[in-house]
Amino acid sequence: MHDAFEAVVAIEKLPLHIECIATWESSLFVGTRTGVLLVYSIKETSDERDRLEVELKRPMKSFSKKPIVQLAVVGVLGIFIALSDGMIGIYDLETCTPRGQLQKSRGANCFAIRVQPSSSGKGQNVFLCVSVRRHLEVHQWNSREGQFVSFCADLNVPDTAKVLTWCGDSICVGFKKEYILVKVTGGALTELFAAGRHDPVIVSLGPHDIALGKDEMSICVNHEGKPTQKQALVWSDPPFALERVEPYMVGLLPKVVEVRTLEPRMLVQSFSLDKARFICAGRDVYIASEHRVWRLQPVELTAQITQLVHDKQFELALNLAKRVQESKRDNKERIADVRQLQAFHLFSQHRFEDCLKIYTELITDVKFVIGLFPSLLPNEFRKTLKYPATPPVLVGVELDKGLSALTDYLTGKRNALAKQTKETPTTDEQRRAHEEILHIWEVIDSTLLKCYLKINDALVRPLLRLKDNCCHLVECERVLQNAEKYEELVQLYQNKENHKKALDLLLRHGQKSTGSLRGYEPTIRYLQHLGPQRLELIFEYSKWILKAKPEDGLRIFTEDIPEVESLPRDKVLAHLESVAKSLVIKYLEHIIIYGQDTNPVFHNRLITLNRERIEAILLEMHTKDNGSDSVEVTPGVRAGSEPGDLGHYRQRLLTFLEQSQHYNPAKLIVHFPIGKLFEERALLLGRMNRHEQALAIYTHVLKDTKQAEEYCRKNYNRSSEHSKDVYLCLLRMYLQPPQASSLGVSSDTIPQPNVTAALDVLMEHYENIDTAKVSRTVNDNVVVCARCMCVCCSDADFVKIK
């Protein structure tokens, strides 16, 4: 509790019996049992002993012959209203002279005043409700007539009212046993609840809200009768009089005066005033007993705030801080100071979300907030932070709760920073602000990483994968190493483009038998995403995999991802040739077949490597058989159909030579000399349009007429100067065989003419043969010539040939 008011005696030992009081500005109106009206002027003085200067301005001894039971001042009209002897009297506020009576209201027992702005926005509307036995009269002030006039028909109620209070457009009526709301327009009644064991008490909380007494409780409702507070305000005894003195509720109880607040619901002050019965509030607050009057002097707000902050009553302290009369800037700072202390108190109570919500609204320095938690900031820096008290040490479940709330807070801060950095700074001031933002961002991300490690380490990698991640390298490296989070450490290095450190770590752990980074796969995945700008790193750290696991290592250069596809293939090829030559053919096949690479250098290289591999196999086979390195043609066995690796690799080479359009046969032919790899040489000769030499191989070396004819079918082109006589070449090879030495076969084997095959060619393909050139091919052989003319010549051709 704290002292919100100080009760100062204003009037004492009054010889008259007080029945009611009212106040307006510096005046106090006192109604007595004998009908005397006393009007006092009460002002403050600087004298500490006599703090109030009290002057009796008007002792109205003949004001009434009966007790004055109720008084109310209507300052906007310059009048006050008095109830005495069942009559409502209207009096001038300055002179106290009568201005009229409500004759209709004879027999009144209580009344209530309502002042509201007019709908036109000019002036005020004043309404008066009077309880007369079992009905209510509603009057409105008529400024032209200078008196109250009836506003509506009388409103019937079930009993005589003991107390009235306006609530919006309704009137709350307190009977002996219950409360009701009466709608002024229409007279609809709404029953509220029982009044309890004591007399009803009603106090206005605002234009549309009231508090109703029920024994020890004050229940707050609105103009519709609906509760406005989740819980009632509870007093230590049933109050018999209440007054709202913002932000307090002052209640007169049988033994004490209590000062309480609605939000938060708390007892602020309790003091005793002997036989206090009446209370009124205006500019000042007065309490009266039968023969004495006290003024409740508010304790200075700043002193109250200091005491409340000391007592950790921050909600009320904030409420009072908003009421301090000072500049907006000073008031804003005062409120912020109180809220900072409130936030720290909430943290000390482990109410982390409420605490961080306040820090967010105050835009408190992020480092200050993080420093509340242990082990998140460097110790030396944390010591420089000043807090209202030593922050509590959090452990166990409470630490987890706190860190969870902190991560939400930091994530919100991070998102806010991201929005601030969308625009590129252009001025020096903007650049400095941008650098400060990035520094804060670095602190936030580094702290988030530490929090995630403690409460949910599965969130570490998603944080590190963010493109805008700003984790501090050295600090987070230390934390991750201590936590043995090596995968996350690799991710950190990758995000910071410290690839050498990442690859060194992968190399060390990749050669271990346990751990999440063991084996080759983590390094392969990492290297695959480095791209051509880091080619030297790729080459350096791929060596150990290429040597230990060549097939897996090759995937570093063949994976179907953009970074791998953009690697310079000539440099990759050179690297593989120097480190893992066994992979060169596979790499070339990959980039040519799957990568659709048309570079003749790669095509030539693939052909050469396949040739060398085939020659090595042949050499090994023949050396094993007879110690010779010569290559002989095996009759009846077509190239590519040999058993084992020889047939497999020859078939692949033959297929490539036939399908590829991007190698240079003139450069390759020198590596396919006469006497070796006849089918391969024939394909190269054909690609060079040296058809006779190619067909000579098919007809006289391989002795495969079908293959020779197939060659002609594939290469024949009537419109090409080089290929239109390919069938004629075949005919010539059958009739005029070349020398054995030119074919690369044994001199013991002399090629012989094959007239039958020649005739078959003429019969099958005479339409693709120039008949004029046939005679020059066969004129040395009359028999064949005659047969040819009979078979393929038209009458015109026959005359021409003859």
Helices and strands as residue ranges (DSSP letters): E 5-11, E 18-24, E 27-32, E 37-44, E 52-60, E 68-74, G 75-77, E 79-84, E 87-92, E 98-101, G 103-105, E 108-117, E 124-132, E 135-142, E 147-150, E 155-156, E 163-167, E 170-174, E 178-183, E 189-194, E 202-206, E 209-214, E 217-222, E 233-234, E 241-245, E 248-252, E 257-261, E 266-271, E 278-281, E 285-288, E 293-298, H 301-310, H 314-321, H 328-348, H 352-362, H 366-370, H 379-383, H 396-420, H 428-455, G 457-459, H 460-465, H 473-482, H 486-495, H 499-510, H 521-528, G 532-534, H 535-548, H 550-554, H 562-565, H 569-579, G 581-583, H 584-589, I 590-594, H 600-626, H 644-659, H 665-668, G 669-671, H 678-687, H 691-696, I 697-701, H 705-715, H 726-735, H 740-743, H 755-765, G 766-768, H 771-778, H 782-792, H 795-801
